[in-house]
């Protein structure tokens, strides 16, 4: 018997369980069921109500939001944000198909490098998998087209969000991710799922609020109003 077996036997003994009581099968069954946890009232919105709550919650945690009518308006909103903060017209962008179809060439002065973030990148532009109205949170997943470094390294993080991607609760977002994996023909989850609620901050040192402590100091959301 290995040391691992000894440890697990000790845990089972302390819980009053044994290998033969079907505990392992019950655990596998529970994991497979994906039971939803209780959802607070604030997470039960949908449609226009979810959109309104998301905007209010995101702004409450210091994210900024620029609503636009269509994909074609996204490049202009990005350039306007860069100019408003006196930033160079240069961004590191996720090589994701949802961003590739946006007409970036309409803004020829905007310099775009697609790929993972470099240490000297000041601004990143990424898509988002879902947005959670309950807390104004963005859900971003890792993959070939969405390097996680873009969410963490640059000082300014610009997220392109469609209103149709906003869901009420965290449980809704997880359900949506599972359905997406099933449609893709795989049940494998992404290596990383980032939940981002506003820009990075800390009050650990003398309870003084410092922005950008563990990630971007500014979070800007370009919101495409495609909810109908």
C-alpha positions as CSV (number, residue, x, y, z in Angstrom):
1,X,0.0,0.0,0.0
2,X,1.3,3.4,-1.0
3,X,1.6,6.5,1.2
4,X,-1.3,8.0,-0.8
5,X,-3.5,5.0,0.0
6,X,-2.6,5.4,3.7
7,X,-3.7,9.0,3.6
8,X,-6.9,8.4,1.8
9,X,-7.7,5.5,4.1
10,X,-7.2,7.8,7.0
11,X,-9.6,10.3,5.5
12,X,-12.2,7.7,4.9
13,X,-11.9,6.4,8.4
14,X,-12.4,9.9,9.9
15,X,-15.5,10.3,7.7
16,X,-16.9,6.9,8.6
17,X,-16.6,5.7,5.0
18,X,-15.0,2.7,3.3
19,X,-14.1,1.7,-0.2
20,X,-17.1,-0.5,-0.5
21,X,-19.8,1.9,0.4
22,X,-20.3,3.4,-3.1
23,X,-18.9,6.8,-2.1
24,X,-16.7,7.1,-5.2
25,X,-19.6,6.4,-7.5
26,X,-21.8,9.0,-5.7
27,X,-19.1,11.6,-6.2
28,X,-18.8,10.8,-9.9
29,X,-22.6,11.0,-10.2
30,X,-22.7,14.4,-8.5
31,X,-19.9,15.8,-10.6
32,X,-21.7,14.6,-13.7
33,X,-25.0,16.2,-12.7
34,X,-23.7,19.8,-12.5
35,X,-26.2,20.8,-9.9
36,X,-26.9,24.5,-9.8
37,X,-26.3,26.3,-6.5
38,X,-28.9,28.7,-5.1
39,X,-29.1,31.9,-7.3
40,X,-29.7,35.2,-5.5
41,X,-32.4,37.5,-6.7
42,X,-29.9,39.8,-8.2
43,X,-28.7,37.0,-10.5
44,X,-32.1,36.1,-11.9
45,X,-32.3,39.0,-14.4
46,X,-32.3,38.4,-18.1
47,X,-32.6,40.4,-21.3
48,X,-32.7,44.2,-20.8
49,X,-32.8,43.9,-17.0
50,X,-29.6,41.9,-17.0
51,X,-27.9,44.4,-19.3
52,X,-28.9,47.3,-17.0
53,X,-27.7,45.5,-13.9
54,X,-24.4,44.5,-15.6
55,X,-23.6,48.1,-16.5
56,X,-24.5,49.3,-13.0
57,X,-22.4,46.7,-11.3
58,X,-19.4,47.0,-13.6
59,X,-19.3,50.8,-13.2
60,X,-19.6,50.4,-9.4
61,X,-16.3,48.5,-9.4
62,X,-14.5,51.1,-11.6
63,X,-14.8,49.6,-15.0
64,X,-15.7,52.0,-17.8
65,X,-18.1,51.2,-20.5
66,X,-18.5,52.5,-24.1
67,X,-21.7,51.3,-25.7
68,X,-21.6,51.0,-29.5
69,X,-24.4,50.1,-32.0
70,X,-22.4,47.6,-34.1
71,X,-19.1,45.8,-34.7
72,X,-18.1,48.4,-37.2
73,X,-18.1,51.0,-34.3
74,X,-15.6,49.1,-32.2
75,X,-12.4,50.4,-33.8
76,X,-13.5,54.0,-33.3
77,X,-14.3,53.3,-29.6
78,X,-10.9,51.7,-29.0
79,X,-9.1,54.6,-30.7
80,X,-11.2,57.1,-28.6
81,X,-10.2,55.3,-25.4
82,X,-6.5,55.4,-26.2
83,X,-6.7,59.1,-27.1
84,X,-8.6,59.9,-23.9
85,X,-5.8,58.4,-21.8
86,X,-2.9,59.7,-23.9
87,X,-1.9,56.2,-24.9
88,X,-0.1,55.2,-28.1
89,X,-2.3,53.9,-30.9
90,X,-0.9,50.4,-30.4
91,X,-2.5,47.3,-28.9
92,X,-1.8,43.6,-28.3
93,X,-4.9,41.8,-29.5
94,X,-6.2,38.3,-29.0
95,X,-6.1,36.3,-32.3
96,X,-9.7,35.2,-31.9
97,X,-12.1,34.9,-34.8
98,X,-14.7,37.1,-33.1
99,X,-12.2,40.0,-33.2
100,X,-10.8,39.2,-36.6
101,X,-14.1,40.0,-38.3
102,X,-14.2,43.5,-36.9
103,X,-13.1,46.1,-39.5
104,X,-9.9,47.3,-37.8
105,X,-8.6,48.5,-41.2
106,X,-11.1,51.4,-40.9
107,X,-8.6,52.9,-38.4
108,X,-5.3,52.6,-40.3
109,X,-3.4,54.6,-37.6
110,X,-4.1,51.8,-35.0
111,X,-1.2,49.4,-34.8
112,X,-2.3,45.9,-33.9
113,X,-0.1,42.9,-32.9
114,X,-2.0,39.7,-32.5
115,X,-0.8,37.1,-30.0
116,X,0.1,36.7,-26.3
117,X,1.0,39.8,-24.3
118,X,4.6,40.9,-24.1
119,X,6.0,42.6,-20.9
120,X,6.2,46.0,-22.7
121,X,2.6,46.0,-24.0
122,X,0.5,48.8,-22.5
123,X,-2.9,47.9,-23.9
124,X,-4.6,44.6,-24.7
125,X,-7.8,43.9,-26.6
126,X,-9.7,40.7,-25.9
127,X,-13.1,39.1,-26.4
128,X,-15.1,37.7,-23.5
129,X,-16.9,34.4,-23.2
130,X,-19.7,35.7,-21.0
131,X,-20.6,38.6,-18.7
132,X,-22.4,38.1,-15.4
133,X,-25.0,40.7,-14.4
134,X,-25.1,39.6,-10.8
135,X,-21.7,41.2,-10.0
136,X,-20.7,43.0,-13.2
137,X,-18.1,40.3,-13.8
138,X,-16.4,39.2,-17.1
139,X,-15.8,35.5,-17.8
140,X,-12.8,34.9,-20.0
141,X,-11.5,31.5,-21.0
142,X,-8.0,30.5,-22.3
143,X,-7.4,28.9,-25.6
144,X,-5.3,29.3,-28.8
145,X,-7.2,32.5,-29.7
146,X,-7.4,33.9,-26.2
147,X,-4.0,33.9,-24.4
148,X,-4.5,34.5,-20.7
149,X,-1.5,36.9,-20.5
150,X,-3.6,39.5,-22.3
151,X,-5.9,39.6,-19.3
152,X,-3.1,40.2,-16.8
153,X,0.0,41.9,-18.1
154,X,-0.9,45.2,-19.8
155,X,-1.9,48.2,-17.7
156,X,-5.0,48.8,-19.8
157,X,-7.4,45.9,-20.7
158,X,-10.0,46.6,-23.3
159,X,-12.8,43.9,-23.6
160,X,-15.2,43.6,-26.5
161,X,-18.5,42.4,-25.2
162,X,-21.8,41.8,-26.9
163,X,-25.0,42.5,-25.0
164,X,-26.2,39.0,-26.0
165,X,-23.3,37.5,-24.0
166,X,-24.6,38.8,-20.7
167,X,-26.2,36.3,-18.4
168,X,-27.8,36.7,-15.0
169,X,-25.7,34.5,-12.7
170,X,-22.5,32.5,-12.4
171,X,-24.5,29.3,-12.8
172,X,-25.8,30.5,-16.1
173,X,-22.3,31.3,-17.3
174,X,-21.0,27.8,-16.3
175,X,-24.0,26.2,-18.0
176,X,-23.3,28.2,-21.2
177,X,-19.6,27.1,-21.1
178,X,-20.6,23.4,-20.8
179,X,-23.0,23.7,-23.7
180,X,-20.3,25.4,-25.8
181,X,-17.9,22.6,-25.1
182,X,-20.5,20.0,-26.1
183,X,-21.2,21.8,-29.4
184,X,-17.5,21.8,-30.1
185,X,-17.5,18.1,-29.8
186,X,-15.4,18.0,-26.6
187,X,-16.2,18.0,-22.9
188,X,-12.8,19.2,-22.0
189,X,-12.9,22.5,-20.1
190,X,-10.4,25.3,-20.8
191,X,-7.1,25.3,-18.9
192,X,-7.9,28.6,-17.4
193,X,-11.2,30.5,-16.6
194,X,-10.7,34.1,-15.4
195,X,-13.4,36.0,-13.6
196,X,-12.6,39.7,-13.8
197,X,-14.6,42.2,-11.7
198,X,-13.3,45.6,-12.4
199,X,-9.6,46.6,-12.6
200,X,-7.0,45.0,-10.3
201,X,-6.7,46.6,-6.9
202,X,-5.6,46.0,-3.4
203,X,-5.9,47.6,0.0
204,X,-3.5,45.3,1.8
205,X,-0.8,47.9,2.6
206,X,-2.1,50.3,5.3
207,X,-5.6,49.9,3.8
208,X,-4.7,52.3,1.1
209,X,-6.4,51.5,-2.2
210,X,-3.8,50.8,-5.0
211,X,-5.0,50.1,-8.6
212,X,-3.1,47.7,-10.8
213,X,-1.6,45.7,-8.0
214,X,-2.0,42.2,-9.6
215,X,-3.1,43.1,-13.2
216,X,-4.5,45.9,-15.3
217,X,-5.1,49.2,-13.5
218,X,-7.9,50.1,-15.9
219,X,-10.6,47.9,-17.4
220,X,-12.6,49.3,-20.4
221,X,-15.6,47.5,-21.9
222,X,-16.7,48.2,-25.5
223,X,-20.3,47.0,-25.4
224,X,-21.9,46.1,-28.7
225,X,-25.7,46.5,-28.2
226,X,-26.8,43.5,-30.2
227,X,-29.6,42.5,-27.7
228,X,-32.3,43.6,-30.1
